[in-house]
C-alpha cells in the first residue's frame, strides 16, 4: 500500500460502507509502510497532540505522567511524546499488526489490544493522567463518538484528554457531526471542561486539523 495518495488510503480504511473488519484488514496490509506513507504526506497530528500535552503540563515533570494513547497505531504519538521526556505511555489499539511496529521501537510500556467504544475496556478507572488520540476519527469504521465516555472513565480527575483529527469530518461525516455536540453535552453534564480547541493547516497535505484539550472533572 505504499506510495498511494491521501484520498486512496483514506478510502481504503474509512469510506462509506467500510466495515470495522474491512478497515482493520486494510491496516494489516498497511502497517509496515504506515509511518513512511504518513511522513510523505506531512502528517502533523501526532506532533500537535504531543505539543499540547507538553504545554498544558509544563508545571509537571514528564517522567511522572502516565499516558494512554488510544488508537495508538504504530506509535506516532508516543514518538513525539518521548521527544518531550514522557516515558510512561501505554497503547490501546485493536490492530496487532500496527502494534507490532510500535513494539519494534519500544514505544510503550503496556499494550492493550482492544477497540475503544462506550463499553468499558479491561483498564481500571482513573488509571491515567492523560489520554491522547491522533487520527482516531475517520469517515467510517473508526472510533465512535461515544468512546469519549470511556476516555473520561480512564482519566483521573484533573487529568487531560487531548485528541485531534481532520476538521472537515465535523461537517462531512454523518458519524462525526455528532462529535462536538457530545463534547458540549459532556461539558454541560460536568464530566469535563474545555481547555482549548485549535484548527491548524497542514494536518495532512491540503487538509486542516482540529485539536481539542479537555480536563476531566
N, C-alpha and C positions, 0 to 999 in steps of 0.2 A: 504493500500500500504506500510505499514511499514515492515522493515526487508528485502526488496528486494535488490539485488545488483546494483552496479552503472550502468552496461550495461542495466539491465532490466528497470530501471526507466528512463534512457535517451531514450531508445527505445519507452517507453510509451508516452513521451512528444514530441519527435522530430525525430523519424525515417523517412526515405524517404517515402513520400506519406502521412504522417500525416497532416491533415488539421489544420488550426488555431482553428476551433471549437473543433476538437478532442483533441488537445493539451490543450485547456482551460478546457474541461471536465475532463481531467486527473488531472489537477491542483486542481479542485474542490474536487476530491476524495483524493488528497494527502495533502491538506492544513493543516490539524490538526496534521499530522505527519512529515511535511516537515522539520522543524527545527531539530527534533530528528534524522531523517534519514541522513541529511547532516552533522550533528555533528558526527554521527557514521562513516561517510565517510571522516572525517577530511577536510571539505570544508574550504579553506583559502582565497577564492576570496574576500569576504566582508572585512576581516581584511586588506588585501593588498590594496584595494581601499581606505579605511579609513586612512591607514598609509601614502599613497601618498598625500591625501588631507591635512593631518596634516603637513607633511614635507614641502610641497610646499607653504603652507600658514602659516609658522612658524612666520612670521612677523605680522600676523593679530590676533586679538582677536577672538577666535572661536564663541563666543556668538554674534558677529556682522556679521557672514557669513550666507547667505541664500543659501540653497542647495536643488536641486530637484533630487530625487533618482528615476531613470526610471527603469521600470520593477522591481519595488520595492519588489514584492512578500510579504513575511511575515515580512519584515523589518530587515533582517540580516545586511545590510549595515548601516542602521540607528542605530542599537545597537552598532556597532563598532564606529561610528562617535560620539555617545553620550559619549562613554568612553573617548574621547579626548576633550570633552567640547562643541561640536557643538550641538545647540539646535533648530535652525530654519531650520527644514528639512521637505520638503513636499514629498509626494509619488505620482508617476504616475504608474498605474498598471491596466491592463484590468480585472483581476480576483477579483471579490468581495469576494470570499471565502478566497483568500490569504490575502487581505487587512483586512478582519475581524480579522485575527490572529494578524496583526500589531496593530490594534486598541485596542485589549485587553491589550497590553503593552504600549499604549500611546506613540508610537514611532515617530509619525509625527504630524505636525500642521495641514496640509491640505491633503486631499486625493482626487486625480483625477482618476476616474475610466475610463481610456482611454488607447487605444493602440497607441504607438508611431510609426510613419512612416514618410514618406516625407511630408505628408499632415500636415497642422497646427493643433495643439491641441487647446483647449479653453484657454490656458495660454498666456498671453501677452508677447511680445518680450522683451528681456533684463530684465527679471524678477529675474534672479538668478546670484549669484557669482560663483556657481559650479553646474555642472550636474554630477551625478555619475551613474554607472551601473555595476553590477556584475552578471555574468551568464545570460546576456541578449541574448547571441548568442548560438544557438544550430543548429543541422543539418537542421531542417525544422520547420516551424510554429512558429517562434520567431521573434525577432526584425530585420527588414530588414536593409541592409547596408545604404540605403538612408535616414534612420532616423537620420543620422548624420547632415543633413541639418536642421532638426527641433531642434536638440540639440543646434546647434550653434545659431539659432534664439533666443532661450530662455536664453542664457547666455550673460551677459553684456560684452562689450569689455574689455579685460584684464582678464576676468574670465577663469575658468578651466573646462575642460571635462575630467573625469577620468573613464576609462572603463576597464573591464577585462573579460577574457573568457578562454576556452580551446585552447591551442596553436595549436593542431593538426587540428582544424577546418579550419585554414587558408589554408591548403593543401587538406584536406579530403572532405570538404563540397563545393559543386558546388556554393552554395549561398555565402559563406564567402571567397571563393577565390578572390572575388571582393572587400573585405573589405579594405585591406591595399592599394591597388591601388586607391580606392576612397579617403582614408585618405590622400594619397600623392597628389592627384589632388586638394583636398581642400586646402592643403598647398601651392601648386603652384598657386592656384587662390587667395591666400592671405586671406582666410577665417579664418585660424588658423595657429599656428605653433607648431611643436612637441617640447615638453619639455622633455619627457622621454618615453622609451619603454623598458620593462623588461620581461624576461622569467624566471620563477622560478619553481622548482619542488614541487609537492605536492599541486597543486590546488585542486585536489581530490586525493585519494589514487591511486598512479601509473600514474597520469595524470599531465603533465606540464601545467602551466598557462601562459598567456601573458597579460600584463597590459600596457595601454597607458595613457599618460597625454598630453593633448594639451591645449594651451592658445588661446582663441578666440581673433581675431584681430578687 
